[in-house]
Amino acid sequence: MYEQRQSIMVALKKKNSKHSSVLSLATAFSIFISCLPLYAVAKTCDVVAEGTTFDPNNKKTYESCDIFILDPTFQQMIDGRNKDDNSGKQELLTNSRKIFHEGPVLFDDALYFTTNRLGEPDTPVWGGVPDDLYLDQYIDIMKLDLATNTLSNITKSISPKLLMANGMTKTADGKNIIALSQGFNTTGGGIYEINRESLVSTPIVTSFYGNPFNSPNDIEITHDGIIFFSDPVYGFEQGFREGLPPLGSNVYRYDTNTKRQTIVAERLQRPNGVALFDDRKNGNGCQIFLSDSGFEEKDQTARGFNGFGDSLLYSKFDKGDGCFAPEDSPWVLQPLIPVGSGGIQDGMKVHTSSKTLLYCDNVHGMWIFSIPLNRNIGLVNQPCTQLIFSQQDGLQTIYILDEKKLFTIKLNFVSYETEEPKKKLKKSEKKIKRK
């Protein structure tokens, strides 16, 4: 058994404050890295016959199950893996703090992500100016070197600073990072590009007709530079934004080419995760997936119980070529999957060629949703907040973030275009045999 443990001390210097009662942003903490054995074998449970009566909360019956097959089409995603060494989830990293939280961005050489709110989130302390903050809440941006398995904190190297970073994604050309700032105190949030080499941050958009954003949460971008992002009011509820929200809890579309912004969805209580299926190259338009964490009440303000906007996964579909261009509106907001009280559907990502959506549920695990079938087809029994993977076909590593732990699991992504001819071929073969 191979086991390596490494401790990295991240020391943050304390700033001088004129206010003796103000706690410094800087805190020292240890990052404990564990490389676990690479031969955990997953137990797969077929629950197809149970349909939506399947209860993943039934720990007594399903406690030993690692992967659930909810539809026969999911079988191909768990086929083709070496059952001796990579069929199960692997615990890659652990930490004493909630650092594996949001915004994973995967490059060939590195994985970037943002932490949860660190410090003392229940006791915010105001003071200072945006360039010299004194607040006992902060968020770090982390970088994991995939070759050396070395984790580093790049927050202080980014200039200008990003206030309370959250969701992130790649730029349209795939070279750099687009990061969301949730803002701080009276300073609103915004969208910024971070150069991977220089770590210089450049604002892309920070307001809507002069109104600052609330606390931007999740983001996606198309190959032609159209950005979609959610902007709930979490910053005001969680104490790091002051005053009242200047805008509603909306999901926006921002065209970086025309610098025009429009509202895509406004009826969600707390818009959270955003994922995009851009199939315009095949003449099938765009489909956006949105999660609403409105039902979650713990440590937040009370929500309504009107049945619309309460912890649900939604989608909108646009058949046009503009990918939710305002001239193609309106679009129907279709409810898909509920999560129920106590849970949040958050991190989500579309694997384009296989037409598959993977999304996180912090209670049940990582769900696999077939876009053509419009239903869940599989479940990995590992609660999570975020996930990320390559867009390549075949066996791919999925990185699963779960606050204090980072997991990996491998699934086989099969292109939907190559899968369809096989089905047609089988049908034609049957006809020949009958003749």
N, C-alpha and C positions, 0 to 999 in steps of 0.2 A: 504494500500500500504506500502510495506516494503522498506525502503531505508536507505542505510548505506554509509557514506562518511568518508574516512580515508585519512589523508595526511601523507606521509612518506618522510622525508627529507633525501636525500642521499648526504652527504657532502664528497667531495673528497679533501684531503689535497693538498695544492699547493707545488710544488717542488721548491727548490732554483735553480735559473739559473744564470750563469755568463753573459748571454746575456740579457741586460735590455729590448730589443725589443721583446723578445720571450714570447709568451703567455703560461701560464701553461695549462697542460692537464686538470687539475682539475677544475670542475665547479659544483656548487650546483644547484640542481633542485628538484622540488616537484613532487611527483607521486600522482595523485588523483585517488582514486579507487571508482567506483560507482557500487553498486549491484542493478540492476534495477528489477522491478517487474517481476515475473515469469509467467505471463499469457498473453503475447503478442501472438496473433493469426495470423498466416500467411495466406495471400491470395494467392491461387494457380491459375495459368492461364494455360489452355491447348492450346498450339500453335502447336500441332502435324501437323495439316492440312497445316500449313504455310511452313513446311520443312525448307530449308536453306534460304528462303525469309524472315524468321522471323528476325526482326530488334530490338535487345535489346536497341538500342539507341533512339528508338521512345518513349520518356518519356511521351508524351502526351497521348498515348494509354495505355502504360504499367506502368505508374508511381506508381500505387497502388499495382502492382504485386510483391510478395516476392519470389515466386518460380514458375519457368516455366517448364511445362512438354513438352519436345521436342520429346519424343517417349513413347509409351504406357508402355514399360518395366520399365520406371522410376517410375510408379505409386506404385510399391511394396516398393520402398525406402521411400516413404512418407506415406505409410500405417502403421498401427500398432502403431502410436503415439497418445498420449493423446491430443486431439485437444484443451482441456481446458487449458493446462499449458505448453506445450513444442513444439508446432507445428511451432512457429516462431523463428527467430534468437534472441538471447539475448545479450545485450551489457554488458559484464562482467567487463571490466576494461577500464579506459580512462587515458590519460596522456597528459601533455602539450608538450611533445617532441615525436619524432618518435622512440619509443622504441620497438614497436611490428613489427619487420621487417623481420628477417631471422631465419633459423635454428631451428625450433621448434622440440623438442624431448619430447615425452610423456612417463612418468612412472606412476605407480599406485598412487604415492604420490605427484608427482611434474611435472610441465611443465617448460622446459628450452627453452630459445630462445635468439637471439642476436639482438641488436639495429641497427638502421641505423647509418650512420656516424654522430656523434655529434660534437659540437664545431663549428668552422667556416670553413666549407669545401672548401670555395672558396679562402682561404688565408693560404695555408700550410706554415709552418715555420720549416726548417730543423735544426738539431743540436743534440748534445748528442750522445749516443750509444744505441743499442737496449734495454739495461737494464735500461736506464735512459733517456726516450724520451721527446723531447720537440716538439710537433706538435699540432696545433690547430684542429686536427681531431682525434677522437678516437671512439671505439666501445665497448660497455659493454655486458657482458653475464649476463642474468637475470634468476632468479629462482622464480617460482610461486608455493607456497605451496597450494595444492588443498584442503587440509582439512581446513585450516584457511583463505585461500584467501589472504595470505601475500606475498608480492612481495619483493624480496631482490636482491641486486647487488653483484654477487660473483666474479667479474672481478679481484679485487686485491687479493683475496684469492687463486687464481690459481697460482701455481708455478711449473716450470718457467712460465713467462708471455706468453700469446698468443697475437701476434700482429695482430690487426684488424680482429678479429674473424668473421666468416660468417656462412656458412652452417654447420649443425651438424646432427648426427644421433646416434642410439644406436650401441654399439659394437655387434659383431656377437653373443655373449652369452647373450645379452640383459641387462647386469649389469651396464655398464658404458657408457660414452659419447665419440664419435669420433667427433672432431671439426676441422674445416678448419681455418688456419691462412692465411690471404691474404698478409702477409709480410709488411714491412715498410722501406721506404727509399731504401737503397741498399740491405736490407735483404729480401730474397725470402720467399714465402709462403710455407705451408706444411700441413701435416695431423698429428693430435695429438690425443692421447687418454687421457681423463680426468677421473681420478678416482673420483667417486661420493662422497666417504667418505672423502678421504684425500685432494681432489682437486689438486693432483699432476698431471702435464701434462707430457706425454712421447711421443717423436716423433716417428711416424710410417714410414713416408717417406717425404723427403724435396727436392728431386731433381730427375732429369731424366738424367742419365749418367753425373752427375756433373753440369747440367744446373738447376739453381733454378727455381721454378715455378713462374708464373706471379702473379696471385691473385686468388687462388682456391675459387670457388663460391658455388657449391652444391655437395652433396655426398649421395651415397647409398652403402649398403654392403649386401652381401648374408650371409646365415647361415653358409657357409663354408669359410668365410673370404675373399671374392673377393670384392674389393672396386672399385666403379665407381665414378669419379668426373670430374667436368668441371673446366677449367682453362682459363677464358677470360683475357683480358688486362685492365680490369676496374681500377685496382690500379694505372696504369700509366695515364689513362685518368682523374681520379678523384683526382690526385695530391698527394697521399700518397706513391707512389713508384717513385723512381728517375731513370732517364736514359731511356733506351729502353727495351721492352719486350725481354727476352732471348729465349722464345719459342713462337710457334704459339698459336692461340686460339683453344685449343684441348679439347677433352673429353678422359679421360684415364681409363684404367683398371689396377688395381694393385692387384696382388695376394699376400696376406700377408704370405702365406705358402712358396712360392718359391721366394718371393721378386723380382718378375719380373713384369715390367710395359710395357704396349703396348698402342698404340693409337687406340681408337674405332671410333672416328669421328674427322675429320680435316677440313671439308668444311663449318662449321658454322662460321659466322662472330663474334658473341658474344655468345658462348654457355653459358647457364644460368641454368635453372632447370633440374634436373635429377630424374627420377623415374624408378624403375625396377619391372618387373613382372617375377618372378622366378617360373616357373611351371615345373621344371625338375623332381619333384617327380612323376608327372603324364606322364612323357615322352614327354613333349611338349616344352622343351628347355626354353630359356629366351627371353624376349622382353624388350628393353630399350626405354624409352621415353625421349626426349630431347627438350628443348625450346631454341630458338635463339632470342635474343632481339636486333638483328642487325639493325632493322628499327628505333629504338628509337634514336632520334637525339638531343633532348633537353639536354643541358649542357654536351654533349659528342662530340667527333669528328665526322665529317660527315661520313656517310655510303654510300655504293654503292646501286644502285637501279636495280640490275640484276635479281630480282625475286627469287633468291635462297639464303636462309639464312636471310631473312628479316622478323623478328617477326612471326615465324611459330612454330608450334608444330610438331615434327618429331618422327619417331620410327624406330628401327632396330630390326630384328628378327633373332635369332640363334637357329636352331633346334638341335644343338649338346648338349652334356652333360657338356661341359666345360664352358658354359655361357660366350660366346664371347672369348674363348681361341684363341690365334693367329693362331693355326693350322686349325681352322674352318673357317677362313676368306676367301673371303670378304663377307660383308653383305650389303644389299641395304638400303640406307637412304631414307625412305618413308615420304614425306610431308603429314601432316594430316589436321591441322586446322590453318588458318591465324587469326591474331588478328587485323591487320591494323595499320595505323600510330597513334602515341600517346599512344599506349597501349603496355604492356609487359606481356607475359605469363611466370610466374616464378615458385612459389611454386607448387609442384605436388607430389602426393602420390598414390600408388596402394593399394587397398584393395584386398588382394590375393584371398581369397575364393570366393568372389563375382565377381571377374574378372572385377573390376571397377577402373578407373583412375579418381581421382579428381584433378583439377588443377586451379590455380588462374590466374585471368586476372584483372589487376589493373584499368580497365575501366568498364567492364561489370559485373564481379562477379565471383563466384565459379562454374565452369563447371563440369558436371558429364559425363564421357566418358565410353561407354561400349566397352571393349576390344574385345569380340566376334563379336559384331555388327560393330565395327570399326567406331563409330560415337558418337557425343554428344547426350545424352538422357535427360539431365536436366540442369537447371541453377538456382542458388540461387543468387538473386539480391543483392549482397553485394561485391563490389570491394575488392580485397585482394592482399597481397603480398605472404603470406604463409598459410599453413594449416596443421593440424595433427589430427590423430584419432587412436583409438585402432584397432588391427587386429582381434578382436573378431567379431562373427556374431551377428545379432540382432540389437536392437536399440543402437546406439553409439553416443556419443557426439563428434562433430567436432569443434576443436578450429580454429578460423579464425583470422589471423593477418592482420591488416589494418593500419599500421604505428602508429597512435595515439590512436587506439582503438583495443580491443580484444573482439571478438564475439564468441558465441557458437550457434550451431544449432544441432538438432538430426535428423539422418537419419537411416533407417532400412536396414542393409546389409544382403542380402539373399545369402547363398552359392549357387554358380552356379551348383554344383554337386547335391544339393537337389532340385534345381529348374527344372532341365532337366527331371528327372523321372516323375514329376507332369505333364509336357507337354505331355510326352509319354503316361501317364495313361489316360489323357483326350482324346487323339486320339483313344486309344484302346476302351474306353467307347463308343465313337461315333460309332465305327464299330459294337460293340455288339448291340447297339440300332437299327442300320440299319437292322441287321439280324432279 
